[in-house]
């Protein structure tokens, strides 16, 4: 079987947060990366698992979800190529707060925490890049949640006005 040669440095440059690193820093991270393949339905990790790695999707799709009190999956996000995940636990060292399940056969770039911790002792700015990545993700998730909340509030207003006989026009989604 032919081993595929990937340009890890170019991949890292395409990830928000890593794109600001110097070439030498990127080389350090690239040297500790490996690739893992997962199939549809596989869990990359589950809620409460040890946070031992950070992931970048090379190809495929991964769903990030949590389990509700009713034991149902609540989807937080569907991620695709060049998206990263697992950074919250990777930085905090706390157990996973969500599960990551493969939605389409995937190839993931993996950085193991214990190895990353060794190289960040000499270069703390590497940790900052992960914090920046996490901050960008939190911002995007917050913006998405605000948009959903706005839509829910608009629907609630629509149904309340419909019950009282007032007319209300829903914005967007018209064809």
N, C-alpha and C positions, 0 to 999 in steps of 0.2 A: 504494500500500500504506500503510495507516494505521500510524503508529509508535505502539507501545504505551508508555504512560507508567507507569512503576513508581515506587513510593515506596521508593527505595533505603534511606532512613534507617530505615523500619519493618523492612525486610528485615535490615539490619545489626543492629538491636536484637534480632532473633530468633536471632542466632548467638552461641553461648557465647563469651565473651571480649570480644566487641564490645558486649554488652549493658550493660557497666559504663562505657562511654565517655560523655562529656558531649555534649550536642547539637551544639556547635561542632565537636568532633572527628569526630562522625558525618557532619556536612556536608562536612568536608574529604575524608573517604574516599568519600562518595557522589559527590562531584564528579569523581572519577577512575575511576569504575567504568564498564564497558561490558558488553554482552551478546553472547554468542556461542552459536550453535546448532550442535549436533552430531547426527549420525544414528547409528543402531544400527551397531556395529562400528567406528566411528571411534575413533581414539586421540586423547585430549586431549593426552597426552604419553606418551613411552616412557622406560623405564629409561635412564639416562645422558644424557637430554636436558638442556639448559640449564634451570635453574629460574628462569623469567622471569615467573611469574604465580601468583596465589592464586585459587581458584575456590569459588563457592557454587552449589549446584544449586538452580535455581528450580523446574524440573520435569524428570522423567526419572530414570534410574538410571545410575550409573557404578560400574564394578568397578575396585578397586585390586588389582593383582596383581604378582607378581615371577616371573621365569623361573628354573626350577630348573636344576641341572647337567644334567639329562636333557632340557632344552629344553621342559619342560612348564610351563604356567601354574599358579602356586600362588596361589589367591585369598586376599587378606588381608581384604577387606571389600567389601560392596556398599553403596553410599551412595545416599540418596534426597533428596527435597526438603528444603531448608534445611541439608543437611550441607555441610561445607566440606572441601576437600582441597588439597594442594600447599603447605601451610604449612611443612613441614620444609625443603624446598629454598628456599622464599621467604625464610625467615629466615637460613638458613646460607649461601646463595649457592652451595652445592655442587650437582653434577648430581643429577637425579632418582634416587631409590633404588628406585622402583617405577613401573609403568605405570598409566595411567588409561584404561580403555576403556569406551565407551558401551554400556550394556546395553539401554537404551530411549531413543528419541529424547529429547534433552535440551536445555534452555536453561540456560546457565550465566552467572552474574554473574562478571566477571573484573576483578581488580585487577592491573595490570602492576607488576612489581617496581621498575623504574627510576622510575616516577612516585611510587610509595609511598615509596621511599627519599628522594625530594626533600621530601615533606611531613613525614617523620619527623625530618628534620634539625632542624626547628623544634619538634617535639613528640615526644620520645622515648617518651612513654607509649603512643603508638600501636603501637610495636613490642611493648611489654609485653602489649597485648591479644592480639597474635598468639601470643606465647609462652604466655599463659594458654590460648588455644584449643588449641595444640599439646599442652600438659600434660594438658588434659582428654581429648584424643584418646588420648594414650599411656596414661592411666589406664584408659579404657574398653577399649582393646585388650588391656591387661594383664589386666584382670578377665575378659575373654572368653577369653584364652589359658589362664588359670588354670582356668576352668570346663571348657574342652576337655581340658586335661591331667588334671583330676580324673576326667572321664568315661573317658578312655583308661586311666587307672590302674585304675578300677573294672572295665572290660572285661577288662583283663589278669588281674586277680584272679579274675574270673568264670571265664575260660577255664582258668586254672591250677588252680582248685579243681574245675572240671568234669572235667579230666583225671585228677585224683586221686580222684574219686568224692565229694568233699565237695559240699554244696549251697551255693550263694551266690545271693542274690536281688539282682538289679539294681535300683537305685533309679530312680524316675522313669520316664517314657516308657511307663507302663502304660496300657492302654485297657480 
